[in-house]
Amino acid sequence: MNILGVKGNYAKLLDLVLFAAATVSAAAIVIATAKPDSFGDMNVFAGVTFTVCVALLIYLHLNPDSVRARQSDTILKIASETLACFQEGLSVDTAQKVCKLLLPATGAHAVAITDKDHILGYAGAGEESSAAGSSIRTKATHATLEDGQIRVLHSPSEIGFPDSVKHLRAGIIVPLRRGEAIIGTLKFYYRHPSDITETQVALAEGLGELMSTQIAAVELEQQTKLATTMELKALQSQINPHFLFNTINTIASLVRTDPERARMLLREFAIFYRRTLENSEDLVELMREVDQTMRYFTFEIARFGEERLFMDVEVEPGLEDLMVPAFMVQPLVENAVRHAMPQEGKLTIKVTARSEGDDVYISVADDGIGMDAEQQRKLLSPEASKGLGIAMKNISERLTGYYGTESCMEVESLPGNGTCVTMFLKDALLDD
């Protein structure tokens, strides 16, 4: 259930009730004032009711917690709607749809999206002078495309609109990225520089990161259609709707309770998916794979709480730069979180890497609910074709593909006593 959405609906219902009560009370005051002999007592009661309703309405709309709650609900809706738009890729049609979605939700007076050369979408004031396909004219936009820095503009000269556009005097420019490459910008325009607050800048930055992540995820999906079946399965274990929306929900809920942590998680979330793109084809350093795993685990701790999850990592000195296939460790940790967590108490996961001669052992162990022998057999069977079996089978196949048939994966588990998955990398250190 979307708790934020439920809270938002209750808030709207409360607003309507208070507004209706205030309206009825105001009408009663008018009637009682016109006929004081007949409705004298009503005047006092109606006056008190009107005052209380107006005071509550003001409090609800100015109270910082209420403001943050409404912002959280808005961000969550934007994330869901823009993700649906970006399934079609970054195009003129997509950009125009996204601009129209962002305009009423962000408090800006105009919203624009560009690629590196042209305006792709524009909604709001000055729309007639910024049609899709028009060349980028703002120097600050070209600068952001060059260096990837967020820019806050405080004057019409910085914005660069033609003289016919007189009501836009300030703006925010945020880079859009695909991996490490800057592919465009997201821009918000305002009537006055004073309209740009720290909240507006933080919101613009967060939306830019979110859109970059969504673009990266969609393009990754397109790339994987051209990849081998083995690579496709590995990447699909990384990009899944449940993890995406669970993380967005977690970040959105933290906007109200811990905004600084929410901003940190949003940035880490963007980095996580960029790394996924970068790691999709090549071998990576073991510590980079471990760092990506720890980044993923940060989101799960934010979701479940430190009282429910803990992870310990021990990598033998000298193995940090060992080149290993990407997505060997993180899927195992993800499976432990998804399948081994007990109903109550804490799940502890331990990731270790050690060497024996030229061989390397990498293990992911947990103290969760465990599994019986039949479940273990199914995980590594050639017929495994869904869920946890795909990830385990995929990792096992890549082990033998990179390190030879003597390399393998072993699963040790007992119901109620946790699970340990060990990857044996035969002669992994010979080339180092």
Secondary structure, 3 states (H helix, E strand, C coil): CCHHHHHHHHHHHHHHHHHHHHHHHHHHHHHHHHCHHHHHHHHHHHHHHHHHHHHHHHHHHHCHHHHHHHHHHHHHHHHHHHHHHHCCCCCHHHHHHHHHHHHHHHCCCEEEEECCCEEEEEEECCHHHCCCCCECCCHHHHHHHHHCCCEEECCHHHHCCCCCCCCCCEEEEEEEEECCEEEEEEEEEECCHHHCCHHHHHHHHHHHHHHHHHHHHHHHHHHHCCCCHHHHHHHHCCCCHHHHHHHHHHHHHHHHHCHHHHHHHHHHHHHHHHHHHHCCCCEEEHHHHHHHHHHHHHHHHHHHCCCCEEEEEEECCCCCCCEEECCCCHHHHHHHHHHCCCCCCCEEEEEEEEEECCEEEEEEEECCCCCCHHHHHHHCCCCCCCCHHHHHHHHHHHHHHHHCCCCEEEEEECCCCCEEEEEEECCCCCCC
